[in-house]
């Protein structure tokens, strides 16, 4: 498995709980690896906008059926797709809770065949402290 890191940001200053944000990255990355075929590539990218950071985690798996997209962040939901689908269906639910607690959002971008992109957005650190 190859993991590509694309950083298009000049700074990265957010006010956050680093353990929780680490959990977000770890969970999304493990999901992407588990959904992707062996010897494929997972891409993690960071883009910067004036007031926020955008992070994308892109796998090379089978995608998500459109009927599953509305439930993907629901508690205890598992679409049971992929090579090694397992778990209690709490991972994406907890990620959404962490991101929203940090003032951000998370979504699944419209799937391209054999790929899923999770996009989460976190606000930049404001100078008003």
N, CA, C and O atoms as CSV, one atom per row, in Angstrom:
chain,resi,resn,atom,element,x,y,z
A,1,UNK,N,N,0.853,-1.176,0.000
A,1,UNK,CA,C,0.000,0.000,0.000
A,1,UNK,C,C,0.894,1.233,0.000
A,1,UNK,O,O,1.865,1.308,0.754
A,2,UNK,N,N,0.568,2.174,-0.830
A,2,UNK,CA,C,1.296,3.436,-0.877
A,2,UNK,C,C,0.368,4.542,-0.374
A,2,UNK,O,O,-0.796,4.622,-0.768
A,3,UNK,N,N,0.902,5.388,0.499
A,3,UNK,CA,C,0.134,6.530,0.996
A,3,UNK,C,C,0.824,7.792,0.496
A,3,UNK,O,O,2.001,8.021,0.773
A,4,UNK,N,N,0.079,8.603,-0.239
A,4,UNK,CA,C,0.619,9.857,-0.762
A,4,UNK,C,C,0.080,11.014,0.074
A,4,UNK,O,O,-1.124,11.109,0.311
A,5,UNK,N,N,0.970,11.884,0.515
A,5,UNK,CA,C,0.602,13.069,1.298
A,5,UNK,C,C,0.797,14.280,0.407
A,5,UNK,O,O,1.903,14.513,-0.082
A,6,UNK,N,N,-0.261,15.059,0.185
A,6,UNK,CA,C,-0.215,16.260,-0.640
A,6,UNK,C,C,-0.568,17.440,0.257
A,6,UNK,O,O,-1.706,17.563,0.712
A,7,UNK,N,N,0.411,18.309,0.510
A,7,UNK,CA,C,0.205,19.465,1.377
A,7,UNK,C,C,0.262,20.734,0.540
A,7,UNK,O,O,1.324,21.124,0.057
A,8,UNK,N,N,-0.882,21.369,0.376
A,8,UNK,CA,C,-0.961,22.619,-0.379
A,8,UNK,C,C,-1.265,23.779,0.548
A,8,UNK,O,O,-1.943,24.731,0.162
A,9,UNK,N,N,-0.770,23.699,1.759
A,9,UNK,CA,C,-1.006,24.715,2.775
A,9,UNK,C,C,0.324,25.346,3.169
A,9,UNK,O,O,1.350,24.667,3.220
A,10,UNK,N,N,0.301,26.640,3.446
A,10,UNK,CA,C,1.516,27.310,3.896
A,10,UNK,C,C,1.650,27.272,5.410
A,10,UNK,O,O,2.761,27.321,5.939
A,11,UNK,N,N,0.533,27.186,6.104
A,11,UNK,CA,C,0.536,27.093,7.569
A,11,UNK,C,C,-0.531,26.094,7.987
A,11,UNK,O,O,-1.445,25.790,7.221
A,12,UNK,N,N,-0.410,25.598,9.183
A,12,UNK,CA,C,-1.432,24.706,9.719
A,12,UNK,C,C,-1.582,25.013,11.198
A,12,UNK,O,O,-0.921,24.401,12.037
A,13,UNK,N,N,-2.448,25.959,11.514
A,13,UNK,CA,C,-2.673,26.344,12.899
A,13,UNK,C,C,-4.151,26.208,13.223
A,13,UNK,O,O,-4.976,27.015,12.795
A,14,UNK,N,N,-4.464,25.180,13.981
A,14,UNK,CA,C,-5.831,24.998,14.439
A,14,UNK,C,C,-5.795,24.816,15.946
A,14,UNK,O,O,-4.824,24.314,16.512
A,15,UNK,N,N,-6.869,25.232,16.571
A,15,UNK,CA,C,-7.014,24.987,18.000
A,15,UNK,C,C,-7.801,23.695,18.121
A,15,UNK,O,O,-8.964,23.620,17.726
A,16,UNK,N,N,-7.143,22.671,18.677
A,16,UNK,CA,C,-7.798,21.371,18.701
A,16,UNK,C,C,-7.252,20.509,19.824
A,16,UNK,O,O,-6.248,20.826,20.462
A,17,UNK,N,N,-7.945,19.422,20.036
A,17,UNK,CA,C,-7.462,18.366,20.916
A,17,UNK,C,C,-6.666,17.426,20.010
A,17,UNK,O,O,-7.261,16.691,19.222
A,18,UNK,N,N,-5.337,17.435,20.104
A,18,UNK,CA,C,-4.533,16.647,19.165
A,18,UNK,C,C,-4.830,15.146,19.202
A,18,UNK,O,O,-4.732,14.475,18.174
A,19,UNK,N,N,-5.187,14.616,20.357
A,19,UNK,CA,C,-5.517,13.190,20.437
A,19,UNK,C,C,-6.769,12.868,19.630
A,19,UNK,O,O,-6.845,11.830,18.973
A,20,UNK,N,N,-7.741,13.758,19.684
A,20,UNK,CA,C,-8.993,13.522,18.944
A,20,UNK,C,C,-8.772,13.667,17.439
A,20,UNK,O,O,-9.287,12.871,16.655
A,21,UNK,N,N,-8.007,14.681,17.036
A,21,UNK,CA,C,-7.741,14.864,15.609
A,21,UNK,C,C,-6.876,13.717,15.090
A,21,UNK,O,O,-7.038,13.290,13.947
A,22,UNK,N,N,-5.969,13.220,15.912
A,22,UNK,CA,C,-5.185,12.039,15.552
A,22,UNK,C,C,-6.116,10.859,15.315
A,22,UNK,O,O,-5.907,10.080,14.385
A,23,UNK,N,N,-7.131,10.724,16.143
A,23,UNK,CA,C,-8.107,9.630,15.985
A,23,UNK,C,C,-8.857,9.753,14.656
A,23,UNK,O,O,-9.133,8.750,13.998
A,24,UNK,N,N,-9.186,10.988,14.267
A,24,UNK,CA,C,-9.856,11.211,12.987
A,24,UNK,C,C,-8.966,10.735,11.839
A,24,UNK,O,O,-9.401,9.965,10.982
A,25,UNK,N,N,-7.714,11.204,11.831
A,25,UNK,CA,C,-6.789,10.807,10.765
A,25,UNK,C,C,-6.571,9.298,10.755
A,25,UNK,O,O,-6.607,8.669,9.698
A,26,UNK,N,N,-6.346,8.726,11.919
A,26,UNK,CA,C,-6.080,7.290,12.005
A,26,UNK,C,C,-7.264,6.487,11.481
A,26,UNK,O,O,-7.083,5.557,10.695
A,27,UNK,N,N,-8.465,6.836,11.908
A,27,UNK,CA,C,-9.648,6.088,11.496
A,27,UNK,C,C,-9.886,6.213,9.996
A,27,UNK,O,O,-10.130,5.212,9.323
A,28,UNK,N,N,-9.816,7.437,9.465
A,28,UNK,CA,C,-10.051,7.617,8.037
A,28,UNK,C,C,-8.981,6.917,7.201
A,28,UNK,O,O,-9.281,6.326,6.164
A,29,UNK,N,N,-7.743,6.991,7.658
A,29,UNK,CA,C,-6.662,6.343,6.925
A,29,UNK,C,C,-6.798,4.822,6.955
A,29,UNK,O,O,-6.632,4.164,5.928
A,30,UNK,N,N,-7.099,4.261,8.129
A,30,UNK,CA,C,-7.300,2.804,8.212
A,30,UNK,C,C,-8.484,2.353,7.372
A,30,UNK,O,O,-8.414,1.318,6.709
A,31,UNK,N,N,-9.575,3.120,7.394
A,31,UNK,CA,C,-10.721,2.785,6.544
A,31,UNK,C,C,-10.314,2.776,5.071
A,31,UNK,O,O,-10.669,1.861,4.327
A,32,UNK,N,N,-9.565,3.800,4.656
A,32,UNK,CA,C,-9.152,3.898,3.255
A,32,UNK,C,C,-8.253,2.719,2.872
A,32,UNK,O,O,-8.402,2.144,1.794
A,33,UNK,N,N,-7.334,2.368,3.746
A,33,UNK,CA,C,-6.446,1.231,3.484
A,33,UNK,C,C,-7.243,-0.060,3.399
A,33,UNK,O,O,-7.020,-0.873,2.501
A,34,UNK,N,N,-8.172,-0.254,4.329
A,34,UNK,CA,C,-8.985,-1.476,4.345
A,34,UNK,C,C,-9.896,-1.590,3.131
A,34,UNK,O,O,-10.209,-2.700,2.700
A,35,UNK,N,N,-10.325,-0.468,2.576
A,35,UNK,CA,C,-11.237,-0.498,1.429
A,35,UNK,C,C,-10.500,-0.593,0.095
A,35,UNK,O,O,-11.103,-0.942,-0.921
A,36,UNK,N,N,-9.212,-0.287,0.088
A,36,UNK,CA,C,-8.447,-0.264,-1.156
A,36,UNK,C,C,-7.823,-1.623,-1.445
A,36,UNK,O,O,-7.468,-2.360,-0.525
A,37,UNK,N,N,-7.692,-1.949,-2.723
A,37,UNK,CA,C,-7.042,-3.215,-3.070
A,37,UNK,C,C,-5.554,-3.195,-2.698
A,37,UNK,O,O,-4.958,-2.125,-2.575
A,38,UNK,N,N,-4.966,-4.367,-2.522
A,38,UNK,CA,C,-3.531,-4.419,-2.226
A,38,UNK,C,C,-2.730,-3.709,-3.327
A,38,UNK,O,O,-3.123,-3.713,-4.494
A,39,UNK,N,N,-1.630,-3.115,-2.948
A,39,UNK,CA,C,-0.704,-2.451,-3.878
A,39,UNK,C,C,-1.314,-1.232,-4.553
A,39,UNK,O,O,-0.833,-0.809,-5.604
A,40,UNK,N,N,-2.357,-0.662,-3.974
A,40,UNK,CA,C,-2.942,0.552,-4.537
A,40,UNK,C,C,-2.455,1.757,-3.731
A,40,UNK,O,O,-1.557,1.636,-2.898
A,41,UNK,N,N,-3.047,2.902,-3.986
A,41,UNK,CA,C,-2.605,4.138,-3.357
A,41,UNK,C,C,-3.763,4.809,-2.628
A,41,UNK,O,O,-4.885,4.860,-3.132
A,42,UNK,N,N,-3.477,5.318,-1.442
A,42,UNK,CA,C,-4.398,6.162,-0.686
A,42,UNK,C,C,-3.784,7.556,-0.686
A,42,UNK,O,O,-2.582,7.714,-0.475
A,43,UNK,N,N,-4.609,8.556,-0.921
A,43,UNK,CA,C,-4.123,9.930,-0.964
A,43,UNK,C,C,-4.732,10.711,0.192
A,43,UNK,O,O,-5.937,10.649,0.432
A,44,UNK,N,N,-3.880,11.451,0.907
A,44,UNK,CA,C,-4.323,12.377,1.950
A,44,UNK,C,C,-3.852,13.751,1.508
A,44,UNK,O,O,-2.661,13.960,1.281
A,45,UNK,N,N,-4.785,14.690,1.385
A,45,UNK,CA,C,-4.396,16.027,0.941
A,45,UNK,C,C,-4.902,17.086,1.905
A,45,UNK,O,O,-5.957,16.938,2.521
A,46,UNK,N,N,-4.129,18.155,2.022
A,46,UNK,CA,C,-4.470,19.300,2.860
A,46,UNK,C,C,-4.458,20.538,1.985
A,46,UNK,O,O,-3.449,20.860,1.358
A,47,UNK,N,N,-5.590,21.230,1.946
A,47,UNK,CA,C,-5.715,22.486,1.219
A,47,UNK,C,C,-6.103,23.574,2.208
A,47,UNK,O,O,-6.763,23.314,3.214
A,48,UNK,N,N,-5.686,24.777,1.908
A,48,UNK,CA,C,-5.936,25.914,2.794
A,48,UNK,C,C,-6.816,26.934,2.086
A,48,UNK,O,O,-6.600,27.260,0.919
A,49,UNK,N,N,-7.811,27.433,2.814
A,49,UNK,CA,C,-8.625,28.552,2.366
A,49,UNK,C,C,-8.475,29.645,3.416
A,49,UNK,O,O,-7.900,29.393,4.475
A,50,UNK,N,N,-8.969,30.841,3.160
A,50,UNK,CA,C,-8.737,31.944,4.104
A,50,UNK,C,C,-9.140,31.662,5.553
A,50,UNK,O,O,-8.460,32.117,6.473
A,51,UNK,N,N,-10.224,30.926,5.775
A,51,UNK,CA,C,-10.694,30.719,7.144
A,51,UNK,C,C,-10.713,29.264,7.589
A,51,UNK,O,O,-11.117,28.959,8.711
A,52,UNK,N,N,-10.275,28.361,6.705
A,52,UNK,CA,C,-10.398,26.945,7.049
A,52,UNK,C,C,-9.387,26.093,6.303
A,52,UNK,O,O,-8.773,26.515,5.323
A,53,UNK,N,N,-9.239,24.857,6.820
A,53,UNK,CA,C,-8.425,23.833,6.177
A,53,UNK,C,C,-9.338,22.729,5.678
A,53,UNK,O,O,-10.302,22.357,6.346
A,54,UNK,N,N,-9.030,22.214,4.511
A,54,UNK,CA,C,-9.780,21.114,3.920
A,54,UNK,C,C,-8.862,19.905,3.816
A,54,UNK,O,O,-7.787,19.981,3.222
A,55,UNK,N,N,-9.287,18.801,4.389
A,55,UNK,CA,C,-8.500,17.570,4.351
A,55,UNK,C,C,-9.316,16.516,3.616
A,55,UNK,O,O,-10.481,16.276,3.935
A,56,UNK,N,N,-8.686,15.892,2.627
A,56,UNK,CA,C,-9.332,14.818,1.878
A,56,UNK,C,C,-8.557,13.526,2.084
A,56,UNK,O,O,-7.326,13.514,2.061
A,57,UNK,N,N,-9.295,12.439,2.286
A,57,UNK,CA,C,-8.711,11.099,2.340
A,57,UNK,C,C,-9.406,10.309,1.238
A,57,UNK,O,O,-10.620,10.109,1.268
A,58,UNK,N,N,-8.613,9.864,0.264
A,58,UNK,CA,C,-9.157,9.234,-0.932
A,58,UNK,C,C,-8.666,7.791,-1.015
A,58,UNK,O,O,-7.462,7.535,-1.024
A,59,UNK,N,N,-9.609,6.855,-1.075
A,59,UNK,CA,C,-9.226,5.456,-1.222
A,59,UNK,C,C,-9.417,5.013,-2.665
A,59,UNK,O,O,-9.859,5.793,-3.508
A,60,UNK,N,N,-9.089,3.784,-2.939
A,60,UNK,CA,C,-9.248,3.204,-4.274
A,60,UNK,C,C,-10.133,1.968,-4.211
A,60,UNK,O,O,-9.950,1.021,-4.976
A,61,UNK,N,N,-11.091,1.987,-3.293
A,61,UNK,CA,C,-11.979,0.849,-3.092
A,61,UNK,C,C,-13.112,0.794,-4.093
A,61,UNK,O,O,-13.032,1.364,-5.181
A,62,UNK,N,N,-14.169,0.099,-3.708
A,62,UNK,CA,C,-15.313,-0.125,-4.598
A,62,UNK,C,C,-16.329,1.002,-4.576
A,62,UNK,O,O,-17.319,0.949,-5.305
A,63,UNK,N,N,-16.110,2.007,-3.769
A,63,UNK,CA,C,-17.067,3.098,-3.692
A,63,UNK,C,C,-18.169,2.793,-2.696
A,63,UNK,O,O,-18.184,1.735,-2.067
A,64,UNK,N,N,-19.080,3.723,-2.562
A,64,UNK,CA,C,-20.218,3.578,-1.659
A,64,UNK,C,C,-21.483,3.753,-2.481
A,64,UNK,O,O,-21.609,4.714,-3.241
A,65,UNK,N,N,-22.398,2.845,-2.333
A,65,UNK,CA,C,-23.664,2.953,-3.058
A,65,UNK,C,C,-24.393,4.211,-2.614
A,65,UNK,O,O,-24.334,4.593,-1.446
A,66,UNK,N,N,-25.079,4.849,-3.550
A,66,UNK,CA,C,-25.760,6.115,-3.251
A,66,UNK,C,C,-26.780,5.972,-2.126
A,66,UNK,O,O,-26.983,6.908,-1.353
A,67,UNK,N,N,-27.425,4.806,-2.025
A,67,UNK,CA,C,-28.412,4.620,-0.954
A,67,UNK,C,C,-27.757,4.525,0.426
A,67,UNK,O,O,-28.433,4.702,1.439
A,68,UNK,N,N,-26.459,4.251,0.478
A,68,UNK,CA,C,-25.753,4.181,1.758
A,68,UNK,C,C,-25.185,5.525,2.202
A,68,UNK,O,O,-24.881,5.709,3.381
A,69,UNK,N,N,-25.039,6.464,1.270
A,69,UNK,CA,C,-24.402,7.741,1.597
A,69,UNK,C,C,-25.122,8.502,2.712
A,69,UNK,O,O,-24.471,9.113,3.559
A,70,UNK,N,N,-26.445,8.471,2.721
A,70,UNK,CA,C,-27.181,9.233,3.727
A,70,UNK,C,C,-27.019,8.662,5.133
A,70,UNK,O,O,-27.314,9.346,6.114
A,71,UNK,N,N,-26.559,7.427,5.242
A,71,UNK,CA,C,-26.423,6.781,6.554
A,71,UNK,C,C,-24.983,6.611,7.012
A,71,UNK,O,O,-24.744,6.141,8.125
A,72,UNK,N,N,-24.027,6.979,6.183
A,72,UNK,CA,C,-22.633,6.630,6.414
A,72,UNK,C,C,-22.098,7.124,7.768
A,72,UNK,O,O,-21.204,6.497,8.336
A,73,UNK,N,N,-22.629,8.234,8.290
A,73,UNK,CA,C,-22.169,8.762,9.577
A,73,UNK,C,C,-23.124,8.438,10.727
A,73,UNK,O,O,-22.961,8.947,11.835
A,74,UNK,N,N,-24.125,7.585,10.460
A,74,UNK,CA,C,-25.078,7.200,11.507
A,74,UNK,C,C,-24.424,6.257,12.518
A,74,UNK,O,O,-23.554,5.456,12.177
A,75,UNK,N,N,-24.855,6.372,13.734
A,75,UNK,CA,C,-24.370,5.505,14.806
A,75,UNK,C,C,-24.776,4.058,14.531
A,75,UNK,O,O,-25.928,3.789,14.190
A,76,UNK,N,N,-23.846,3.141,14.676
A,76,UNK,CA,C,-24.005,1.699,14.474
A,76,UNK,C,C,-24.261,1.291,13.025
A,76,UNK,O,O,-24.639,0.149,12.767
A,77,UNK,N,N,-24.062,2.209,12.076
A,77,UNK,CA,C,-24.281,1.864,10.670
A,77,UNK,C,C,-23.020,1.251,10.085
A,77,UNK,O,O,-21.921,1.769,10.284
A,78,UNK,N,N,-23.177,0.160,9.372
A,78,UNK,CA,C,-22.074,-0.463,8.654
A,78,UNK,C,C,-22.601,-0.925,7.310
A,78,UNK,O,O,-23.555,-1.700,7.236
A,79,UNK,N,N,-21.973,-0.442,6.247
A,79,UNK,CA,C,-22.437,-0.842,4.914
A,79,UNK,C,C,-21.883,-2.190,4.502
A,79,UNK,O,O,-22.290,-2.752,3.485
A,80,UNK,N,N,-20.941,-2.719,5.303
A,80,UNK,CA,C,-20.349,-4.033,5.054
A,80,UNK,C,C,-19.824,-4.176,3.634
A,80,UNK,O,O,-20.097,-5.162,2.950
A,81,UNK,N,N,-19.058,-3.163,3.200
A,81,UNK,CA,C,-18.423,-3.244,1.892
A,81,UNK,C,C,-16.920,-3.364,2.092
A,81,UNK,O,O,-16.405,-3.122,3.183
A,82,UNK,N,N,-16.243,-3.731,1.053
A,82,UNK,CA,C,-14.788,-3.738,1.107
A,82,UNK,C,C,-14.212,-5.094,1.424
A,82,UNK,O,O,-14.930,-6.055,1.700
A,83,UNK,N,N,-12.898,-5.145,1.377
A,83,UNK,CA,C,-12.186,-6.396,1.574
A,83,UNK,C,C,-12.277,-6.877,3.004
A,83,UNK,O,O,-12.458,-8.069,3.252
A,84,UNK,N,N,-12.151,-5.947,3.961
A,84,UNK,CA,C,-12.075,-6.336,5.365
A,84,UNK,C,C,-13.054,-5.513,6.206
A,84,UNK,O,O,-12.685,-4.997,7.261
A,85,UNK,N,N,-14.273,-5.395,5.751
A,85,UNK,CA,C,-15.262,-4.635,6.496
A,85,UNK,C,C,-15.523,-5.323,7.831
A,85,UNK,O,O,-15.793,-6.522,7.888
A,86,UNK,N,N,-15.436,-4.544,8.897
A,86,UNK,CA,C,-15.688,-5.080,10.228
A,86,UNK,C,C,-15.918,-3.912,11.164
A,86,UNK,O,O,-15.696,-2.759,10.794
A,87,UNK,N,N,-16.352,-4.201,12.348
A,87,UNK,CA,C,-16.540,-3.149,13.336
A,87,UNK,C,C,-17.983,-2.993,13.745
A,87,UNK,O,O,-18.885,-3.643,13.215
A,88,UNK,N,N,-18.171,-2.114,14.700
A,88,UNK,CA,C,-19.496,-1.899,15.277
A,88,UNK,C,C,-20.268,-0.777,14.604
A,88,UNK,O,O,-21.402,-0.498,14.992
A,89,UNK,N,N,-19.686,-0.131,13.610
A,89,UNK,CA,C,-20.379,0.966,12.950
A,89,UNK,C,C,-20.315,2.258,13.741
A,89,UNK,O,O,-21.206,3.101,13.625
A,90,UNK,N,N,-19.278,2.424,14.540
A,90,UNK,CA,C,-19.133,3.648,15.336
A,90,UNK,C,C,-18.027,4.573,14.838
A,90,UNK,O,O,-18.007,5.751,15.195
A,91,UNK,N,N,-17.120,4.070,14.032
A,91,UNK,CA,C,-15.957,4.853,13.625
A,91,UNK,C,C,-16.299,6.165,12.956
A,91,UNK,O,O,-15.860,7.219,13.416
A,92,UNK,N,N,-17.074,6.132,11.878
A,92,UNK,CA,C,-17.420,7.354,11.166
A,92,UNK,C,C,-18.353,8.236,11.980
A,92,UNK,O,O,-18.302,9.462,11.876
A,93,UNK,N,N,-19.201,7.620,12.785
A,93,UNK,CA,C,-20.069,8.387,13.685
A,93,UNK,C,C,-19.219,9.199,14.659
A,93,UNK,O,O,-19.455,10.393,14.842
A,94,UNK,N,N,-18.233,8.558,15.281
A,94,UNK,CA,C,-17.375,9.255,16.249
A,94,UNK,C,C,-16.516,10.318,15.579
A,94,UNK,O,O,-16.294,11.387,16.147
A,95,UNK,N,N,-16.034,10.031,14.380
A,95,UNK,CA,C,-15.268,11.028,13.639
A,95,UNK,C,C,-16.108,12.280,13.421
A,95,UNK,O,O,-15.641,13.397,13.644
A,96,UNK,N,N,-17.338,12.088,12.989
A,96,UNK,CA,C,-18.210,13.251,12.773
A,96,UNK,C,C,-18.394,14.038,14.059
A,96,UNK,O,O,-18.368,15.269,14.039
A,97,UNK,N,N,-18.580,13.345,15.181
A,97,UNK,CA,C,-18.738,14.033,16.464
A,97,UNK,C,C,-17.486,14.849,16.803
A,97,UNK,O,O,-17.594,15.991,17.251
A,98,UNK,N,N,-16.318,14.277,16.594
A,98,UNK,CA,C,-15.058,14.979,16.887
A,98,UNK,C,C,-14.904,16.207,16.003
A,98,UNK,O,O,-14.588,17.293,16.490
A,99,UNK,N,N,-15.125,16.038,14.715
A,99,UNK,CA,C,-14.979,17.158,13.775
A,99,UNK,C,C,-15.963,18.271,14.113
A,99,UNK,O,O,-15.581,19.442,14.132
A,100,UNK,N,N,-17.215,17.932,14.378
A,100,UNK,CA,C,-18.213,18.949,14.701
A,100,UNK,C,C,-17.906,19.643,16.020
A,100,UNK,O,O,-18.159,20.840,16.156
A,101,UNK,N,N,-17.362,18.912,17.000
A,101,UNK,CA,C,-16.963,19.515,18.267
A,101,UNK,C,C,-15.856,20.548,18.058
A,101,UNK,O,O,-15.744,21.506,18.823
A,102,UNK,N,N,-15.050,20.354,17.037
A,102,UNK,CA,C,-13.980,21.295,16.708
A,102,UNK,C,C,-14.450,22.407,15.761
A,102,UNK,O,O,-13.630,23.169,15.250
A,103,UNK,N,N,-15.749,22.500,15.530
A,103,UNK,CA,C,-16.298,23.560,14.688
A,103,UNK,C,C,-16.209,23.274,13.205
A,103,UNK,O,O,-16.341,24.186,12.389
A,104,UNK,N,N,-15.986,22.020,12.843
A,104,UNK,CA,C,-15.833,21.665,11.441
A,104,UNK,C,C,-16.980,20.827,10.915
A,104,UNK,O,O,-18.002,20.642,11.575
A,105,UNK,N,N,-16.781,20.333,9.719
A,105,UNK,CA,C,-17.763,19.476,9.055
A,105,UNK,C,C,-17.038,18.323,8.380
A,105,UNK,O,O,-15.838,18.394,8.116
A,106,UNK,N,N,-17.784,17.262,8.107
A,106,UNK,CA,C,-17.238,16.133,7.349
A,106,UNK,C,C,-18.320,15.623,6.413
A,106,UNK,O,O,-19.505,15.614,6.745
A,107,UNK,N,N,-17.888,15.202,5.245
A,107,UNK,CA,C,-18.820,14.659,4.255
A,107,UNK,C,C,-18.104,13.661,3.363
A,107,UNK,O,O,-16.877,13.567,3.349
A,108,UNK,N,N,-18.910,12.924,2.622
A,108,UNK,CA,C,-18.385,12.033,1.602
A,108,UNK,C,C,-18.632,12.737,0.282
A,108,UNK,O,O,-19.772,13.056,-0.055
A,109,UNK,N,N,-17.562,12.979,-0.466
A,109,UNK,CA,C,-17.737,13.616,-1.763
A,109,UNK,C,C,-18.332,12.605,-2.726
A,109,UNK,O,O,-18.107,11.403,-2.581
A,110,UNK,N,N,-19.089,13.079,-3.706
A,110,UNK,CA,C,-19.696,12.146,-4.661
A,110,UNK,C,C,-18.666,11.154,-5.173
A,110,UNK,O,O,-17.588,11.528,-5.634
A,111,UNK,N,N,-19.023,9.890,-5.081
A,111,UNK,CA,C,-18.081,8.814,-5.394
A,111,UNK,C,C,-17.834,8.697,-6.886
A,111,UNK,O,O,-18.754,8.756,-7.701
A,112,UNK,N,N,-16.573,8.529,-7.212
A,112,UNK,CA,C,-16.170,8.177,-8.563
A,112,UNK,C,C,-16.027,6.661,-8.527
A,112,UNK,O,O,-15.731,6.096,-7.473
A,113,UNK,N,N,-16.228,6.001,-9.645
A,113,UNK,CA,C,-16.113,4.539,-9.665
A,113,UNK,C,C,-14.798,4.106,-9.025
A,113,UNK,O,O,-13.727,4.612,-9.364
A,114,UNK,N,N,-14.899,3.179,-8.112
A,114,UNK,CA,C,-13.750,2.585,-7.431
A,114,UNK,C,C,-12.958,3.586,-6.601
A,114,UNK,O,O,-11.732,3.504,-6.533
A,115,UNK,N,N,-13.642,4.518,-5.978
A,115,UNK,CA,C,-12.960,5.487,-5.126
A,115,UNK,C,C,-13.971,6.149,-4.206
A,115,UNK,O,O,-15.125,6.357,-4.583
A,116,UNK,N,N,-13.532,6.479,-2.995
A,116,UNK,CA,C,-14.344,7.250,-2.065
A,116,UNK,C,C,-13.457,8.353,-1.507
A,116,UNK,O,O,-12.289,8.126,-1.190
A,117,UNK,N,N,-14.024,9.552,-1.392
A,117,UNK,CA,C,-13.298,10.678,-0.819
A,117,UNK,C,C,-14.055,11.193,0.388
A,117,UNK,O,O,-15.207,11.613,0.282
A,118,UNK,N,N,-13.396,11.158,1.535
A,118,UNK,CA,C,-13.921,11.800,2.727
A,118,UNK,C,C,-13.265,13.164,2.822
A,118,UNK,O,O,-12.042,13.280,2.736
A,119,UNK,N,N,-14.071,14.187,2.996
A,119,UNK,CA,C,-13.588,15.555,3.125
A,119,UNK,C,C,-13.989,16.076,4.483
A,119,UNK,O,O,-15.170,16.088,4.828
A,120,UNK,N,N,-12.995,16.513,5.265
A,120,UNK,CA,C,-13.361,17.209,6.490
A,120,UNK,C,C,-12.722,18.574,6.508
A,120,UNK,O,O,-11.627,18.788,5.987
A,121,UNK,N,N,-13.442,19.495,7.127
A,121,UNK,CA,C,-13.062,20.898,7.160
A,121,UNK,C,C,-12.924,21.322,8.606
A,121,UNK,O,O,-13.803,21.057,9.426
A,122,UNK,N,N,-11.811,21.986,8.922
A,122,UNK,CA,C,-11.582,22.516,10.259
A,122,UNK,C,C,-11.277,24.006,10.144
A,122,UNK,O,O,-10.561,24.424,9.234
A,123,UNK,N,N,-11.816,24.810,11.065
A,123,UNK,CA,C,-11.536,26.245,11.010
A,123,UNK,C,C,-10.093,26.540,11.388
A,123,UNK,O,O,-9.479,25.829,12.183
A,124,UNK,N,N,-9.567,27.614,10.794
A,124,UNK,CA,C,-8.228,28.071,11.158
A,124,UNK,C,C,-8.255,28.689,12.536
A,124,UNK,O,O,-9.305,29.121,13.012
A,125,UNK,N,N,-7.110,28.731,13.170
A,125,UNK,CA,C,-6.945,29.391,14.454
A,125,UNK,C,C,-7.142,30.884,14.231
A,125,UNK,O,O,-6.476,31.485,13.388
A,126,UNK,N,N,-8.052,31.475,14.984
A,126,UNK,CA,C,-8.274,32.906,14.845
A,126,UNK,C,C,-7.323,33.675,15.733
A,126,UNK,O,O,-6.863,33.164,16.754
A,127,UNK,N,N,-7.028,34.903,15.345
A,127,UNK,CA,C,-6.112,35.716,16.151
A,127,UNK,C,C,-6.817,36.347,17.337
A,127,UNK,O,O,-6.189,37.026,18.149
A,128,UNK,N,N,-8.131,36.123,17.441
A,128,UNK,CA,C,-8.915,36.656,18.565
A,128,UNK,C,C,-8.888,35.664,19.726
A,128,UNK,O,O,-9.811,34.863,19.874
A,129,UNK,N,N,-7.863,35.706,20.534
A,129,UNK,CA,C,-7.783,34.772,21.648
A,129,UNK,C,C,-7.710,35.497,22.953
A,129,UNK,O,O,-7.638,34.865,24.007
